[in-house]
Amino acid sequence: MPDAPVRLTSLDAFRGFTIAAMVLVNNPGDWGNLHAQLAHAKWHGWTFTECIFPFFLFIGGVAMTLSLGRLAAAGADKPRLLVKLAKRAALIFLIGFLLNLVPRFDFEHVRIPGVLQRIALCTLLAAPIVVYLGWRAQLAVIALLLSLYAVLMLWVPVPGIGAGVLEPGQDFGAWVDRLLLDGHLWVQSKTWDPEGLVSTLPALCSQLLGVLAGRVLAAQLPRSEQTAWTLCAGLVFLALGSTLDALLMPINKSLWTVSYCLWMNGWALLAFGLFYWLLDANPHAAVRARAAAWARPFVIYGMNALFIFAFSGFVAKMLGFIKLAQPDGSQLSLGRVLYAPLKALPLGAANTSLLYAILFNACMFAIAYAMWRKRWFVKV
C-alpha cells in the first residue's frame, strides 16, 4: 500500500454531515410527531435515519486504512498499533457506558450495549484485520462473517421459538443477549437490543467494507478512477442488498441483517463518492473551492464528531432530567419548557418538532465552531 493522504477534506465533510444528521434525528422536540424519514422504520424496511449508523462505521473503516493501514504498511510496530487501538476502543466504550449511566447511575439496570460501545467493539475487532491482512483476505473475512451471521439467524433454533424467526425479541441474537446481558438491555424493549452482541458481526462488516473503500483511495490510481470505482461499487452493493432483501433476509437495522449491511454500504459509497469527487478529486480547482465553501460547516462538525455526539447526548439527557417548578405546582422538564414557545407557532406538530431539532443542532454546531476556531480537537 503506497502512502495515502493522512486527512481527506471529503472524509471530514462526510463525517460532519453524518454527525449533523445524527444530532438531528436524535433530538426532536416531540418523539410522537416526526417526519417519516427522521424516524426509524418500525421493524423491517428503512428510512434516511437508518443510514446514519452504518455511515459512521464506513467512515471509521476508511479512516483506519488511511492511518492504521498506512502505518502498518510502512513498517510500524504492529503489536504496538494494536495496543494503541485497543486503548482507544476501551475509552470509546467507557464513554458510551457512562452516557448510559447518566443521570441515575443505576448500575443494577444500566444498559451495557449502545452506539459508542458498538463502534468500540468494531474498532477493536477490525484493527488486527486491517494490520495483518491484505484486501483479498479482508474480503474473505467479510464474506465469512456475513455467512456465519445468516446461518445463526436463519437456521439455528432458539429455545421455545424455533429457527429463522426474525421478529422483535424472537431471533437468535435476542436470545443470546438475554442469556448474557439480561437486565442490561435497551430499556424500551428489555428482551432485545438494537446494538446487541450477535448483530455486531455484520456491523463489523460495515466497517471492514469501509476499510476496503479506503484501500481504493490509497491505491496508485488517478482520483477520477478512484471516484468511478467508488460509485460503481456503491451501485453493486445496492443491487446485492436489494436482492438479499427479497431472497434471504429483509432489510432491518435493529437486526443489522446481511441485506441491510450491503444496502447501506451501497449508499455510503455513493454518498462518500460524491463528497470525494467534489472536494478532493475534481480536476477543476474552482469547482473544488466552491464545494469546499459550502462544505465548510460539515468539515467543522466532522473535526470533533465524537465529542459532539457524546456531548449532545449528555445535554439531551440533562434537558429531560432537570425539572422546573411551574406556577400550578407541577414540574416540567427543562426540555419541555424550552419547547413550549415553539409549540405556539403555526407550523404543525411535525414541523415544530423538526424546528426544535434544527435549533438544537445549531447550538451543537456553535460549540463545534468555537472549538474549531480555537483549534481544540478532542481525540481518543
PENORTA-V705195 format. One record per run of one state. SS is the DSSP state (H for helix, E for strand, - for the rest). FROM is the first residue (numbers start at 0). TO is the last residue. If there is no record, write none. Layout:
BEGIN
[[SS,FROM,TO] [SS,FROM,TO]]
END
This chain:
BEGIN
[[-,0,7] [H,8,25] [-,26,34] [H,35,37] [-,38,46] [H,47,72] [-,73,76] [H,77,100] [-,101,113] [H,114,131] [-,132,133] [H,134,154] [-,155,156] [E,157,157] [-,158,160] [E,161,161] [-,162,170] [H,171,180] [-,181,198] [H,199,217] [-,218,221] [H,222,246] [-,247,256] [H,257,280] [-,281,283] [H,284,301] [-,302,303] [H,304,320] [-,321,321] [E,322,324] [-,325,329] [E,330,332] [H,333,342] [-,343,347] [H,348,372] [-,373,379]]
END
